[in-house]
Amino acid sequence: MPLVLVSPVAAQAQRATDSLVTIGLTTEAPHLRFSASSPATAAMPHFDEPDSLLPCPQCYPKTHFWVAVAELVALQVIPNAFSRITSDAEWAKVSLNSWGNNLTLPWQWDNNNFKNNQFSHPYHGAMYFNAARTNGYNFWKSAPWSFVGSLTWELFGEVWAPAPNDLLNTTLGGITLGEMLYRVSSLTLKNESHGFERVAREVTAGLLNPVRGFNRVVRGEAWEVSRTPPDWRPSTVFGSVDAGYRRFSESSNLSGASALDQVFLSAELRYGSETFDLGKRPFSFFQVQGALASNNGNAGRLTELMVRGGLAAKPLGGDSGQRQLALFMTYSYINNPVIAFGAQGFSGGPVWNIQPSHGPSIHVEALGTAMPIAAIRSDYYLTAEGRDYDYGIGLGGGGSALLVWKGTGVFGATARYVFVPVISGFPGTHQILTTNVGGRVYWKGRLGIGAEWVRLWSWNIYYGRTNVNRNASELRLYLSTAVPRWGAS
């Protein structure tokens, strides 16, 4: 999904034994996610605790079907009751009559604002997903719970007519965000820990994944000392935090009247190795990036949240890690004064990791993208409820290339295209093409400085109205810190 104007060149790393540097490029947006070799310092746990520890009661968890059902119901009853009691919300006044209408009358695309439909609904779906995931079910068996939760909410959780966009956003976004939050909360937890460290880990994991936090307290797992399950730790993990300045404009001239300045803070986590883990269980490799920005108008502080998780991979040729045909599941949320884009989808294609005997490592991707549901800001569609965007199906693709000098720096370039025929909104089509180049250098592998230049062209065709074309640009300058150290060995 080639919508950007919000994407920093984000440093990421792979384990030292990998030594093949990959670009963490979400296929929905040309976001350069740089990776270099790094040790798995936070990877597999070392079980050197006393023999008195319980062996690992959570390594093979039991499934709790009825507990999961009860939690899914609670996830619907509680927000409905809260809204009805505290704000007398009209949508929450469900009754037998509203249930009958929702079961018999046609579905309708709803007109809620962008953040509600593209962030809140997927997040709610993540809680449905974790009602199953944290009760002993694996990824594939948890996925239908997002759909069931979304469907029952549309039919019985609110007065308004069921909406197809809510069903798709909650189901697909819930699966992607749900598994990401499950694994990040697992990474946070450490069953061997005691005292303040234990409290801090449990509270943090509970904030990341409230359903899991509730279950751990109810079952006594929050204070039980035992061995941490090995699959709670990825083969390698890397995080980075960037802070800096960006200027973007709805023209190619950044000094023009439309130029907008922002201060931004972004964080990124790279979980697992794109070289070695894509063929394992879903989301054994994933990337997540979020960004906050000042001066973001009505869009709010959250300007970006992107997730890409590996679903499957097939080796191409001899070396399974060097050339793969990969499939990813993706979530995208981009919202700033220049552009808004949200989508749930899939991307796939060949991924190459090349390690020459001399010179930089090379990573190349050529991926196609399909988004069953995509939302893009409209120039003409506006409703009283706050919806100012069109819905459609997104189709596209693109490529990326990255050069990485271990322990020193990175340079990369991307190009992405997406086509969105409008299904709901103002009739027409949207096309977007983005390109970006960027790089960064590091001092002692810990502190870095980077820059990125982005161009965006959009062609918005509206039937019966004047078409709107855009030629936008963005410049980013930032400082970065890497954990663990960039290029560590």
N, C-alpha and C positions, 0 to 999 in steps of 0.2 A: 504494500500500500504506500504509494509514493507521496505521502503527505508529510510535509515536514515543517520547516520554520521553527522547529522546537527541538532539534536533535544535536547534542554535543558529541564530539569524538570521545567515547568513554573507554578508559583503559580497563582491560581485563586480562586474565592470565590463565594459562593451563599448567598442569603439573610439570615438574622438571623433566621427568622421563618422557613426556610427550615431545617436547622441544619443537612441536609444530604449532605455529601460532595461527590462530583462527580469528576471523572477524566476526563479532557478535552482531550481525546485521539483521534486524527484524525485517522480514520481507514486506511488511506493510508500510514501512517508512524507511527512508535511507538514513538510518541512524548508524553511524560508524561505532561499532563496539569493538575495541581493540583487545587482543589477547596475546599474551606472551607466556613463555615457560615460567612456571612457578611451582614451588613445592606444595605438596598436600599437607601443609602444616596443620590445617584444621580438618583433615580428612578422616581416615579411619581411626577409631579410638584404640588406645592401648590398654588392655585389660590386665593391669598389674595391681588391682585392688585386693584386699584380703579375701580369703576363700569364704568368709561369712556372708558375702554379698549373695543375694538371690541371683541365680544364673542369668535369666533374662525373661521375665514373665511377659514382656511385650514383644518378644521376637516372633511369636506365633499367636497373635491375639485372637480371642474368640469373637465371633460375630454376635451382635446383639440386635436382632431385627426389630423387636418391639420397642426397645429403647430408641433406636433410630427413628422409628415411626413417630413416637411420642415427641421427640425433639423436632422433627420436621413440622408436626402440627403446632408445637409451641412457637416455632419461628414464624408462623403465620398468625396465630392468635394474639401473641404479645404485641407486635407492631400495630395490628388493627385496633386492639383494645386501647393501646396507649394513645393513638391518634384520635380515636373517638372520644376518649375521656378528657384529654388535655386540650384539644383544639376543636372538638366537635366537627371533625373533618367529614365532609359530605360523602367522600368516596368510601369511608369506613363503615357507613351505616348499612351493613349487609342485612339481608332478611331472606326468608323463604321466597319472597317475590323476586328479589334481585337474583337469587340463585336460579330460579326458573327462567328468568329472562336470559341470563348468561348461558344457560344450557340449550336454549331454543333459538335465540335471535342471532343474526350474523355477527361475526367478529369485525372489529374496526381498528384501524391504525390510530394509536392515541397521539395526543398533542402535548405531552409533558415536555419540560425543558430538557436541554441536551444533557446536563449533568445527571439528572434523574434517570433518564432512559439509558444512557451510555456508561454510567458508572454505578449508580445505586442499584439498578436491577441486576447487573452482573455480580456485584458484591453480595447481594441477597442470594443469588444462585450459588455462590461459593459456600454460603452457610448451609444450604440444602445439601450440597455435595458432601460437606464435612459431617453432616448428620450421619451419613453412611461411612465415610472414610475413617472417622475417629471411633467407629463402632465395629471395626474389624474387617471392613470390605476393601478390596483393592481398587485401583483406578477404574478399571472397566466396569466393575459392579457398582461403583459409586456414581458413575456418570449418569445413569438413568434417574437418579434421585433429583438431580437438578431439573430434569424435564418434568418429573412428577410434581415436584414442589412448585415449579412455575405454572404448570397447568392448573393445579388445584387453587393456586392463588388467583389466577385469572378468572376462574369460574366461581370461586367462593370467597375470596379474600377481599374483594372490593366491589363496589356497586357498578362501576363503569363496565362497559362491554369488554369482553376479552380482546386483547390486542396481539396480532401476530408478531409485531416488533418486540414486545415485551417477552413473549415466549422464546423467541430466538436469542435475544440478548441475555436473558436470564439463564437459559440452558447452556449455550455455548460459552458465554463469558463466565458463567458459574463453574463450569468444568475447568477452564484454563486458570482462572484465579484461584479456584478451590484447591487444585493440586499444588499450585505454586505455594499457597499459604500453608498447606499441610507440610510440605517439605521444608519450608523456611522455619516453621515452628519446630519441626523435628531437629533441624540444625541448631536451634537455640537451646533445646533441652539437653540436659546431662543428668541421667539418673544417679550417677555416682557422687554428685555434688552435695554440699552441706551448707548450712548457715546462710549468710547474706547472698552468696553466689547462687544458692539454690532458689531462694526467694526471687532474686532478680531474674533468673532464667524462667521460672514458672510464670511470673507476672508478664514478662515480655512475650512469651509464647502465647499466653492467654489473650493478650491484646492483639496479637497477630491473627490468632485463630480462636475466637471466643467459644465456639462449640467444643473445641478440644480442651480449652482451659476448664470449662465447666465439667466435662467428663473426667478429667484428671483429678479434680477436687472431689467429686462425688465418689469415685472409685478408690480414693486414697493414694493415687499414683503421684500426686503432687508432692508428697513428702516421703514416699517409700523409696528407700535406697536399694538400688539394684544395678545391674549392668545395662548400659545403653545399647539398644539393638544396633548391630553393624549397619543395617540399611538406613539408619537415620543420618549417616554420614556419606557425602558424595566422594567420588574418587579424588576430586580436587575442588577447591572453592576459592573464589576471588571476589573482592569487593572494591569499589572505588567511590570517592566523593569528589565532585567538581563544584567549584564556586567561581562565578565570574560575571561578565558583562556581555550582553548581546544587543544588537540593533537589527531590526528587520523592518522592511518597507514593502508596500504594494507596488513597487517599481524597481527597476534595476539600479536606481540611484539611491544609495543609502543616506545621502545628504539631502534628499528631497523633503517636501512638506509632509509626506505621509510617514516619514521615519519614526520609529518608536523605540525607545531605550528601555531596557529591563535589566535588573540584577537577578540572577538565577542561582539556584542551588539544586543539584541533581545527585542522585545516588544510584548505584547499579550493583547488582549481584549476578555473578556468573557461577552456576551450580553444575559441577560435572565437567567432563571433557567432550567437546564436540567431535573429537577424533575417535575416542574409545567408547563413549557411552550412548551414542545415538541408537545403536542396535539393541540396547537393553530395554528394561521396562520403561513405560512412558514417563517422561519428565526426569529421567536419570540425567539428562542434560537440559537445562533451561536458562534463560536470561530474563531478568526483570529490571526495568529502569523507571524511576519516577522523578519528576522535576516540579519544583515550585518556583514561581516568578513574581516579582513585584510589578506594579503598574499593568495589571492584566485585565483591567476593566471588569465587565460583568461576568467574565469567564471564571473568576475566582483564582485562588492561589495555585490550585492544582492545574498545571498546564500540560502535563504529560504523564501517562502511565502505559508502559508497553511490556508485554510478556510474550515470549516465544518459547515453547516447550517441544522437545523432540518426541514424536510418537513412534517412529520406526525408521529403520535404515537398512539398505541392502548394499553389500560391497560391490564395487565395480572393479573387476580385475583382481590382481593378486593380493595387494595389501589392503585389508579391510578398513584401515584407518585413513589411508591416503586418498582414496576415491570412493565416494558413497553416493547412493541415491537416497535422499533423506525426505521425510515427511514431518512437518511441524504443525502444531496448533497455535493459533495466535489471537491475542487480544490487543486492541489499540484504542487509546484515548488521547486525543490531541485537542486542546481548547485554548485559544489565545485570540487577541483582537483581530488578527489577520485571517485565521482559518480555524475551522472546527471540523474534526473528522473522527469518527468512532466506528469500529468494525470488529466483528468476530469472524474468524475464518481459518483457512488452512493454506499452507504453502509447501511446495515440494520441487525437487530437482536435484541435479548433481552438485556435490560439494567436494572441492579438491583441497587437500592440505599437502603442500610440497615443501620438503626440507632439503635444499641443495647442500652439497658438501662445503660450499663457501657462499658467503653473502647472506642476505635476509631470508627468513622464512616467507612463504607465499600462501595466501588463502584466497580461493576464488569460489564464488557461488553464482549459479544461474537458476533462479527459482521462479516458477509460476505461482500465482496467487488466486484463490477463489474465496470470496467472502459472501456467505449466504445472506448476511445483513450488513449494510454499510450506511452510515449517516454522514452527510456533508452539508455545511452551512449553505443556505439558499439566499439568493439576492431578492426574491419576491415572496417566498412563503413565510407567513407570520400569523400565529394564532393568539387568541387571548390568554391561553394557558402558558404561553412562552415558547412554543416550538417555532424555531426559525431555521429549520434544516429539512432537507429532503432525504427520503429513504430509498435505497435501491440495492441491487446485487452488484458487488464489486468484482471485476475481473482484471487481471493484469500480470505483471511480472517485472523482472529486471535482473541486474547483475551487479556484482561488487568484486573488488580486488583489494588486497591488503598486503603491504610489505612490513615486516617487523624485524628490527635489529634487537636481538636479545639484550635486555638490560639497558638499552639506550633510547630507543624511540620507535615510532610507528608512522606510517603514511598510508592513506587509503582513499579510494574513490568509489562512488556508487551512482547508479541511475535506476529510477523506478517509474513505472507507468501504471495508472489505474483508470478503468472505464466504468462509470456508474450510471446505468439507465435508471431513471426515476420510476419507482413503483408507487410511492406515496409522497405527496408534496406538490410542488409546481411542476407540471409536465415538462420533460426535457431530458437532457443527458449532461453528465459532467465528465470531463477528462482532465487528468492531472499528470504532469511529467515533472520529476524533480531530479536534480543532480547535486552532488556535493563532493567536495574534496577537503581533506583535513589531516592534521598530524599533531604529534606531540613528542616532546623529549623529556627525559627523566634525569634527575640528579640523585645518584646513589639508589636508584630504583624505587624510591619512596615518594619523592615530591616531583611533580611534573608541571609543565606549562604547555598549553595547547591552543590551537586555532582551527576554525572551520568556516568554510564559505559554502553557502547553500543557494541554489536557484530553483524557483518554482514557476512553472507555467500552467495555467488552467484555462480550459475552454468550456464555458458554461452555456449550453444551448437551451433556451426557453421557448417553448412553442407558443406563438402569439405575442411574445414580448421581446424586447431588445436583448440580444445575447451579450454576455459579459465575459471578457477575456482578461486575464491577469498575468503580470510578469513581475514576480516578487523575488526578494533576495534577503539574505540574513548573514550576518557576521557574528561569530562567537569567539571570545577571548576568555580564557579561564585558567585557574590553578587547580591542581588535582593532587589527591593523596591516594596511595594504593595500599591495599591490605590483602594478601601479604605483599612483600616488596616485589616490584616489577622486575621480571627476569631473574628472580632468585633461583639459586641452584643448590 
